[in-house]
């Protein structure tokens, strides 16, 4: 699409826990998360030691890395608990007619 958003899936593909694993472009693993009525997308790579956070606990807007317990605010990507100190990458999300669109750069 000309506005930079790419369709990555559909809202009805979200798991019961409100998440969907996607690949942005050819190689960026990412996680779409639903919190209330809002959708977020973060790179699915913990900035502490590269662990996927696919199955990490998601509570409110906070995603926990299952490896060492770092937490990230998915709205901003900011770490909210050690051992991570660097933010995780976030991507804008839009929902259009039941489809999930994410804007990203390779
Ligand atoms: S790899 Fe995520 S907290 Fe260590």
Backbone and ligand atoms as CSV (ligand in chain L), in Angstrom:
chain,resi,resn,atom,element,x,y,z
A,1,UNK,N,N,0.841,-1.192,0.000
A,1,UNK,CA,C,0.000,0.000,0.000
A,1,UNK,C,C,0.877,1.242,0.000
A,2,UNK,N,N,0.375,2.307,-0.539
A,2,UNK,CA,C,1.188,3.497,-0.698
A,2,UNK,C,C,1.481,4.199,0.625
A,3,UNK,N,N,0.686,3.936,1.651
A,3,UNK,CA,C,0.931,4.600,2.932
A,3,UNK,C,C,1.936,3.844,3.802
A,4,UNK,N,N,2.505,2.797,3.296
A,4,UNK,CA,C,3.538,2.078,4.026
A,4,UNK,C,C,3.029,0.955,4.903
A,5,UNK,N,N,1.722,0.846,5.038
A,5,UNK,CA,C,1.166,-0.236,5.855
A,5,UNK,C,C,1.000,-1.498,4.996
A,6,UNK,N,N,1.346,-2.631,5.580
A,6,UNK,CA,C,1.193,-3.911,4.889
A,6,UNK,C,C,0.254,-4.799,5.698
A,7,UNK,N,N,-0.598,-5.515,5.010
A,7,UNK,CA,C,-1.496,-6.435,5.706
A,7,UNK,C,C,-0.698,-7.637,6.211
A,8,UNK,N,N,-0.874,-7.965,7.480
A,8,UNK,CA,C,-0.121,-9.080,8.063
A,8,UNK,C,C,-1.030,-10.197,8.564
A,9,UNK,N,N,-2.323,-9.957,8.572
A,9,UNK,CA,C,-3.228,-10.986,9.057
A,9,UNK,C,C,-4.601,-10.390,9.292
A,10,UNK,N,N,-5.432,-11.181,9.961
A,10,UNK,CA,C,-6.800,-10.751,10.242
A,10,UNK,C,C,-7.043,-10.799,11.745
A,11,UNK,N,N,-7.920,-9.938,12.201
A,11,UNK,CA,C,-8.215,-9.874,13.630
A,11,UNK,C,C,-8.687,-11.235,14.147
A,12,UNK,N,N,-9.453,-11.955,13.340
A,12,UNK,CA,C,-9.966,-13.242,13.829
A,12,UNK,C,C,-8.887,-14.325,13.882
A,13,UNK,N,N,-7.663,-14.002,13.483
A,13,UNK,CA,C,-6.556,-14.950,13.633
A,13,UNK,C,C,-5.877,-14.827,14.996
A,14,UNK,N,N,-6.195,-13.783,15.736
A,14,UNK,CA,C,-5.581,-13.623,17.053
A,14,UNK,C,C,-5.961,-14.800,17.945
A,15,UNK,N,N,-5.013,-15.233,18.740
A,15,UNK,CA,C,-5.291,-16.302,19.683
A,15,UNK,C,C,-6.253,-15.798,20.759
A,16,UNK,N,N,-6.724,-16.714,21.580
A,16,UNK,CA,C,-7.619,-16.320,22.678
A,16,UNK,C,C,-6.959,-15.317,23.599
A,17,UNK,N,N,-5.634,-15.425,23.711
A,17,UNK,CA,C,-4.913,-14.487,24.580
A,17,UNK,C,C,-4.620,-13.172,23.865
A,18,UNK,N,N,-5.106,-13.016,22.628
A,18,UNK,CA,C,-4.984,-11.738,21.937
A,18,UNK,C,C,-3.631,-11.504,21.305
A,19,UNK,N,N,-3.045,-12.538,20.718
A,19,UNK,CA,C,-1.747,-12.341,20.071
A,19,UNK,C,C,-1.657,-13.105,18.770
A,20,UNK,N,N,-0.804,-12.611,17.896
A,20,UNK,CA,C,-0.587,-13.242,16.597
A,20,UNK,C,C,0.871,-13.046,16.209
A,21,UNK,N,N,1.553,-14.137,15.916
A,21,UNK,CA,C,2.941,-14.051,15.432
A,21,UNK,C,C,2.927,-13.801,13.937
A,22,UNK,N,N,3.736,-12.864,13.491
A,22,UNK,CA,C,3.810,-12.546,12.069
A,22,UNK,C,C,5.281,-12.340,11.688
A,23,UNK,N,N,5.532,-12.356,10.390
A,23,UNK,CA,C,6.846,-11.989,9.865
A,23,UNK,C,C,6.652,-10.744,9.022
A,24,UNK,N,N,7.352,-9.687,9.365
A,24,UNK,CA,C,7.256,-8.444,8.600
A,24,UNK,C,C,8.314,-8.492,7.501
A,25,UNK,N,N,7.873,-8.322,6.269
A,25,UNK,CA,C,8.803,-8.433,5.157
A,25,UNK,C,C,9.330,-9.850,5.084
A,26,UNK,N,N,10.630,-9.961,4.873
A,26,UNK,CA,C,11.224,-11.295,4.733
A,26,UNK,C,C,11.745,-11.855,6.035
A,27,UNK,N,N,11.989,-10.980,7.028
A,27,UNK,CA,C,12.769,-11.518,8.140
A,27,UNK,C,C,12.574,-10.887,9.509
A,28,UNK,N,N,11.585,-10.045,9.692
A,28,UNK,CA,C,11.413,-9.443,11.010
A,28,UNK,C,C,10.310,-10.186,11.761
A,29,UNK,N,N,10.662,-11.023,12.736
A,29,UNK,CA,C,9.626,-11.684,13.519
A,29,UNK,C,C,8.955,-10.658,14.421
A,30,UNK,N,N,7.653,-10.680,14.463
A,30,UNK,CA,C,6.933,-9.685,15.248
A,30,UNK,C,C,5.703,-10.310,15.883
A,31,UNK,N,N,5.212,-9.620,16.867
A,31,UNK,CA,C,4.069,-10.085,17.632
A,31,UNK,C,C,3.022,-8.985,17.651
A,32,UNK,N,N,1.831,-9.299,17.144
A,32,UNK,CA,C,0.704,-8.375,17.247
A,32,UNK,C,C,-0.045,-8.725,18.527
A,33,UNK,N,N,-0.325,-7.710,19.325
A,33,UNK,CA,C,-0.963,-7.927,20.633
A,33,UNK,C,C,-2.174,-7.020,20.763
A,34,UNK,N,N,-3.212,-7.544,21.366
A,34,UNK,CA,C,-4.429,-6.769,21.598
A,34,UNK,C,C,-4.577,-6.530,23.091
A,35,UNK,N,N,-4.712,-5.261,23.433
A,35,UNK,CA,C,-4.932,-4.899,24.837
A,35,UNK,C,C,-6.173,-4.023,24.887
A,36,UNK,N,N,-7.249,-4.545,25.414
A,36,UNK,CA,C,-8.511,-3.817,25.366
A,36,UNK,C,C,-8.937,-3.683,23.919
A,37,UNK,N,N,-9.206,-2.467,23.509
A,37,UNK,CA,C,-9.597,-2.231,22.117
A,37,UNK,C,C,-8.410,-1.826,21.242
A,38,UNK,N,N,-7.227,-1.828,21.812
A,38,UNK,CA,C,-6.053,-1.339,21.084
A,38,UNK,C,C,-5.147,-2.487,20.636
A,39,UNK,N,N,-4.488,-2.255,19.514
A,39,UNK,CA,C,-3.572,-3.246,18.947
A,39,UNK,C,C,-2.169,-2.661,18.916
A,40,UNK,N,N,-1.198,-3.526,19.175
A,40,UNK,CA,C,0.203,-3.119,19.181
A,40,UNK,C,C,1.013,-4.162,18.422
A,41,UNK,N,N,2.187,-3.751,17.986
A,41,UNK,CA,C,3.081,-4.694,17.322
A,41,UNK,C,C,4.505,-4.415,17.781
A,42,UNK,N,N,5.170,-5.468,18.233
A,42,UNK,CA,C,6.563,-5.342,18.675
A,42,UNK,C,C,7.404,-6.391,17.961
A,43,UNK,N,N,8.673,-6.073,17.773
A,43,UNK,CA,C,9.582,-7.087,17.243
A,43,UNK,C,C,9.678,-8.204,18.273
A,44,UNK,N,N,9.588,-9.431,17.797
A,44,UNK,CA,C,9.544,-10.567,18.718
A,44,UNK,C,C,10.956,-11.053,19.045
A,45,UNK,N,N,11.764,-10.126,19.486
A,45,UNK,CA,C,13.151,-10.423,19.855
A,45,UNK,C,C,13.471,-9.597,21.097
A,46,UNK,N,N,13.715,-10.264,22.197
A,46,UNK,CA,C,14.044,-9.552,23.433
A,46,UNK,C,C,15.389,-8.845,23.276
A,47,UNK,N,N,15.459,-7.611,23.739
A,47,UNK,CA,C,16.700,-6.860,23.596
A,47,UNK,C,C,17.748,-7.274,24.626
A,48,UNK,N,N,17.371,-8.133,25.582
A,48,UNK,CA,C,18.376,-8.583,26.538
A,48,UNK,C,C,19.294,-9.623,25.920
A,49,UNK,N,N,18.699,-10.690,25.361
A,49,UNK,CA,C,19.560,-11.741,24.810
A,49,UNK,C,C,18.923,-12.442,23.621
A,50,UNK,N,N,18.043,-11.744,22.927
A,50,UNK,CA,C,17.547,-12.260,21.655
A,50,UNK,C,C,16.480,-13.327,21.722
A,51,UNK,N,N,15.916,-13.556,22.877
A,51,UNK,CA,C,14.883,-14.598,23.023
A,51,UNK,C,C,13.577,-14.149,22.372
A,52,UNK,N,N,12.904,-15.057,21.632
A,52,UNK,CA,C,11.536,-14.738,21.203
A,52,UNK,C,C,10.635,-14.573,22.428
A,53,UNK,N,N,9.693,-13.656,22.340
A,53,UNK,CA,C,8.787,-13.420,23.466
A,53,UNK,C,C,7.374,-13.894,23.157
A,54,UNK,N,N,7.283,-14.725,22.123
A,54,UNK,CA,C,6.001,-15.198,21.594
A,54,UNK,C,C,5.048,-15.675,22.679
A,55,UNK,N,N,5.561,-16.456,23.610
A,55,UNK,CA,C,4.698,-17.055,24.629
A,55,UNK,C,C,4.827,-16.372,25.981
A,56,UNK,N,N,5.428,-15.202,25.990
A,56,UNK,CA,C,5.592,-14.502,27.257
A,56,UNK,C,C,4.266,-13.989,27.795
A,57,UNK,N,N,4.198,-13.847,29.097
A,57,UNK,CA,C,2.982,-13.330,29.734
A,57,UNK,C,C,2.683,-11.923,29.223
A,58,UNK,N,N,1.423,-11.661,28.967
A,58,UNK,CA,C,1.012,-10.335,28.513
A,58,UNK,C,C,-0.094,-9.861,29.435
A,59,UNK,N,N,0.214,-8.785,30.154
A,59,UNK,CA,C,-0.713,-8.308,31.175
A,59,UNK,C,C,-0.848,-6.794,31.032
A,60,UNK,N,N,-2.052,-6.334,30.797
A,60,UNK,CA,C,-2.229,-4.904,30.532
A,60,UNK,C,C,-1.538,-4.574,29.228
A,61,UNK,N,N,-0.539,-3.727,29.288
A,61,UNK,CA,C,0.261,-3.399,28.097
A,61,UNK,C,C,1.691,-3.875,28.268
A,62,UNK,N,N,1.904,-4.813,29.185
A,62,UNK,CA,C,3.254,-5.231,29.514
A,62,UNK,C,C,3.499,-6.679,29.072
A,63,UNK,N,N,4.542,-6.848,28.266
A,63,UNK,CA,C,4.931,-8.172,27.772
A,63,UNK,C,C,6.183,-8.625,28.510
A,64,UNK,N,N,6.143,-9.865,28.998
A,64,UNK,CA,C,7.273,-10.402,29.758
A,64,UNK,C,C,8.046,-11.393,28.910
A,65,UNK,N,N,9.346,-11.221,28.859
A,65,UNK,CA,C,10.188,-12.205,28.178
A,65,UNK,C,C,10.250,-13.464,29.035
A,66,UNK,N,N,9.970,-14.612,28.440
A,66,UNK,CA,C,9.934,-15.839,29.238
A,66,UNK,C,C,11.313,-16.331,29.678
A,67,UNK,N,N,12.375,-15.769,29.111
A,67,UNK,CA,C,13.699,-16.313,29.433
A,67,UNK,C,C,14.239,-15.829,30.774
A,68,UNK,N,N,14.344,-14.518,30.938
A,68,UNK,CA,C,14.882,-13.998,32.199
A,68,UNK,C,C,13.945,-13.009,32.879
A,69,UNK,N,N,12.752,-12.818,32.309
A,69,UNK,CA,C,11.740,-12.024,32.997
A,69,UNK,C,C,11.740,-10.531,32.728
A,70,UNK,N,N,12.503,-10.076,31.740
A,70,UNK,CA,C,12.423,-8.647,31.406
A,70,UNK,C,C,11.008,-8.321,30.944
A,71,UNK,N,N,10.594,-7.092,31.209
A,71,UNK,CA,C,9.257,-6.649,30.791
A,71,UNK,C,C,9.384,-5.428,29.903
A,72,UNK,N,N,8.435,-5.327,28.954
A,72,UNK,CA,C,8.408,-4.196,28.024
A,72,UNK,C,C,6.995,-3.648,27.942
A,73,UNK,N,N,6.904,-2.332,27.867
A,73,UNK,CA,C,5.631,-1.674,27.593
A,73,UNK,C,C,5.437,-1.702,26.075
A,74,UNK,N,N,4.430,-2.434,25.605
A,74,UNK,CA,C,4.284,-2.613,24.152
A,74,UNK,C,C,3.815,-1.336,23.462
A,75,UNK,N,N,3.347,-0.345,24.226
A,75,UNK,CA,C,2.929,0.917,23.605
A,75,UNK,C,C,4.131,1.706,23.117
A,76,UNK,N,N,5.236,1.583,23.827
A,76,UNK,CA,C,6.429,2.376,23.505
A,76,UNK,C,C,7.645,1.513,23.196
A,77,UNK,N,N,7.602,0.259,23.640
A,77,UNK,CA,C,8.766,-0.612,23.523
A,77,UNK,C,C,9.732,-0.484,24.688
A,78,UNK,N,N,9.485,0.448,25.576
A,78,UNK,CA,C,10.427,0.705,26.669
A,78,UNK,C,C,10.492,-0.474,27.641
A,79,UNK,N,N,11.700,-0.791,28.091
A,79,UNK,CA,C,11.820,-1.819,29.120
A,79,UNK,C,C,11.287,-1.277,30.447
A,80,UNK,N,N,10.534,-2.107,31.155
A,80,UNK,CA,C,9.998,-1.684,32.450
A,80,UNK,C,C,10.550,-2.538,33.582
A,81,UNK,N,N,11.319,-3.566,33.213
A,81,UNK,CA,C,11.963,-4.383,34.246
A,81,UNK,C,C,13.246,-4.976,33.705
A,82,UNK,N,N,14.274,-4.981,34.507
A,82,UNK,CA,C,15.552,-5.601,34.159
A,82,UNK,C,C,15.313,-7.098,33.929
A,83,UNK,N,N,16.197,-7.783,33.196
A,83,UNK,CA,C,17.530,-7.309,32.821
A,83,UNK,C,C,17.598,-6.529,31.499
A,84,UNK,N,N,16.497,-6.348,30.795
A,84,UNK,CA,C,16.572,-5.569,29.558
A,84,UNK,C,C,16.741,-4.092,29.879
A,85,UNK,N,N,17.571,-3.419,29.122
A,85,UNK,CA,C,17.776,-1.983,29.298
A,85,UNK,C,C,17.494,-1.204,28.020
A,86,UNK,N,N,17.396,-1.909,26.911
A,86,UNK,CA,C,17.149,-1.258,25.628
A,86,UNK,C,C,15.711,-1.516,25.194
A,87,UNK,N,N,15.084,-0.541,24.548
A,87,UNK,CA,C,13.697,-0.752,24.098
A,87,UNK,C,C,13.606,-1.779,22.977
A,88,UNK,N,N,12.473,-2.462,22.933
A,88,UNK,CA,C,12.180,-3.351,21.819
A,88,UNK,C,C,11.531,-2.502,20.725
A,89,UNK,N,N,11.754,-2.888,19.492
A,89,UNK,CA,C,11.223,-2.112,18.370
A,89,UNK,C,C,9.706,-2.257,18.305
A,90,UNK,N,N,9.027,-1.159,18.054
A,90,UNK,CA,C,7.571,-1.201,17.912
A,90,UNK,C,C,7.185,-0.724,16.512
A,91,UNK,N,N,6.004,-1.125,16.087
A,91,UNK,CA,C,5.516,-0.781,14.748
A,91,UNK,C,C,4.069,-0.299,14.850
A,92,UNK,N,N,3.708,0.736,14.077
A,92,UNK,CA,C,2.312,1.197,14.086
A,92,UNK,C,C,1.381,0.135,13.502
A,93,UNK,N,N,0.200,0.027,14.108
A,93,UNK,CA,C,-0.808,-0.946,13.676
A,93,UNK,C,C,-2.097,-0.211,13.339
A,94,UNK,N,N,-2.737,-0.648,12.281
A,94,UNK,CA,C,-4.094,-0.179,11.969
A,94,UNK,C,C,-4.959,-1.381,11.650
A,95,UNK,N,N,-6.212,-1.282,12.052
A,95,UNK,CA,C,-7.190,-2.319,11.725
A,95,UNK,C,C,-8.121,-1.751,10.664
A,96,UNK,N,N,-8.214,-2.456,9.559
A,96,UNK,CA,C,-9.062,-2.004,8.447
A,96,UNK,C,C,-9.933,-3.172,8.002
A,97,UNK,N,N,-11.236,-3.022,8.179
A,97,UNK,CA,C,-12.191,-4.059,7.763
A,97,UNK,C,C,-11.800,-5.440,8.279
A,98,UNK,N,N,-11.403,-5.507,9.532
A,98,UNK,CA,C,-11.094,-6.792,10.140
A,98,UNK,C,C,-9.707,-7.318,9.819
A,99,UNK,N,N,-8.932,-6.580,9.043
A,99,UNK,CA,C,-7.565,-6.994,8.726
A,99,UNK,C,C,-6.572,-6.148,9.510
A,100,UNK,N,N,-5.428,-6.767,9.795
A,100,UNK,CA,C,-4.382,-6.096,10.574
A,100,UNK,C,C,-3.314,-5.584,9.610
A,101,UNK,N,N,-3.023,-4.304,9.711
A,101,UNK,CA,C,-1.981,-3.692,8.889
A,101,UNK,C,C,-0.899,-3.146,9.808
A,102,UNK,N,N,0.357,-3.360,9.404
A,102,UNK,CA,C,1.493,-2.888,10.183
A,102,UNK,C,C,2.416,-2.097,9.253
A,103,UNK,N,N,2.955,-1.017,9.801
A,103,UNK,CA,C,3.902,-0.193,9.046
A,103,UNK,C,C,5.298,-0.462,9.574
A,104,UNK,N,N,6.209,-0.753,8.684
A,104,UNK,CA,C,7.561,-1.080,9.131
A,104,UNK,C,C,8.563,-0.767,8.025
A,105,UNK,N,N,9.807,-0.645,8.429
A,105,UNK,CA,C,10.917,-0.551,7.486
A,105,UNK,C,C,11.741,-1.810,7.652
A,106,UNK,N,N,12.271,-2.305,6.562
A,106,UNK,CA,C,13.108,-3.520,6.628
A,106,UNK,C,C,14.362,-3.238,7.429
L,1,LIG,S1,S,16.499,-12.837,26.806
L,1,LIG,FE1,FE,14.731,-11.751,27.455
L,1,LIG,S2,S,15.125,-11.310,29.533
L,1,LIG,FE2,FE,16.891,-12.307,28.871
